Amino acid sequence: MLDPKQLDDLVQRLASAMPKGIQVLQEDINRSLRASLESALARLDLVTREEFDVQSAVLARTRAKLAVLETRVAEMERGLAGQRAHTD
């Protein structure tokens, strides 16, 4: 999720993009925008970059293990096929 500083920056940029007549109410607008953004972001079920990186690393390790296991299974299958060929 966005850290508070990033959220404040986003709120400021959105508020400054509003028409001049509305900017008079900037403090109220900032509070409302911030609350709306926090609510919307909370519903998105976002993860932090750190959590994403951890899960990416777990996935990479899992893929590497899977590749090793696939190779071992293929070798075992070839071994079984060879044994069947000798017994036939």
FIFI-376422 format. One record per residue (C-alpha): residue in three letters; x, y, z. Coordinates in steps of 0.1 Angstrom, whole numbers, plus 5000, padded with zeros to 4 digits. Layout:
<sites>
[site ala [X Y Z]]
...
</sites>
This chain:
<sites>
[site met [5000 5000 5000]]
[site leu [5011 5036 4996]]
[site asp [5030 5051 5025]]
[site pro [5014 5082 5041]]
[site lys [5039 5106 5024]]
[site gln [5030 5092 4989]]
[site leu [4993 5094 4998]]
[site asp [4997 5130 5009]]
[site asp [5016 5139 4977]]
[site leu [4988 5123 4956]]
[site val [4961 5142 4975]]
[site gln [4980 5175 4970]]
[site arg [4984 5169 4933]]
[site leu [4947 5160 4929]]
[site ala [4936 5191 4949]]
[site ser [4959 5214 4929]]
[site ala [4944 5201 4897]]
[site met [4909 5212 4907]]
[site pro [4893 5245 4895]]
[site lys [4904 5276 4914]]
[site gly [4870 5282 4929]]
[site ile [4870 5248 4946]]
[site gln [4906 5253 4958]]
[site val [4893 5277 4984]]
[site leu [4879 5247 5003]]
[site gln [4913 5230 5000]]
[site glu [4916 5217 5035]]
[site asp [4881 5200 5034]]
[site ile [4889 5187 4999]]
[site asn [4922 5173 5011]]
[site arg [4906 5154 5040]]
[site ser [4878 5141 5017]]
[site leu [4902 5131 4990]]
[site arg [4925 5114 5014]]
[site ala [4896 5094 5030]]
[site ser [4883 5084 4996]]
[site leu [4918 5073 4984]]
[site glu [4925 5053 5016]]
[site ser [4891 5036 5013]]
[site ala [4896 5028 4976]]
[site leu [4931 5015 4981]]
[site ala [4920 4994 5011]]
[site arg [4894 4977 4989]]
[site leu [4921 4968 4963]]
[site asp [4937 4943 4986]]
[site leu [4972 4955 4977]]
[site val [5005 4941 4990]]
[site thr [5037 4959 4998]]
[site arg [5067 4958 4975]]
[site glu [5085 4938 5002]]
[site glu [5057 4912 5004]]
[site phe [5057 4910 4966]]
[site asp [5095 4905 4964]]
[site val [5093 4878 4991]]
[site gln [5066 4859 4972]]
[site ser [5085 4863 4939]]
[site ala [5116 4847 4955]]
[site val [5095 4818 4969]]
[site leu [5081 4813 4934]]
[site ala [5115 4813 4918]]
[site arg [5128 4787 4943]]
[site thr [5097 4766 4937]]
[site arg [5101 4767 4900]]
[site ala [5138 4757 4903]]
[site lys [5128 4727 4925]]
[site leu [5101 4717 4901]]
[site ala [5126 4717 4872]]
[site val [5149 4694 4892]]
[site leu [5120 4671 4900]]
[site glu [5108 4670 4864]]
[site thr [5143 4660 4853]]
[site arg [5144 4632 4879]]
[site val [5110 4619 4869]]
[site ala [5120 4619 4832]]
[site glu [5152 4599 4841]]
[site met [5132 4574 4862]]
[site glu [5107 4570 4833]]
[site arg [5136 4564 4809]]
[site gly [5150 4538 4833]]
[site leu [5117 4520 4836]]
[site ala [5112 4520 4798]]
[site gly [5147 4506 4795]]
[site gln [5140 4478 4820]]
[site arg [5108 4469 4802]]
[site ala [5126 4467 4769]]
[site his [5151 4442 4784]]
[site thr [5124 4420 4799]]
[site asp [5103 4419 4768]]
</sites>
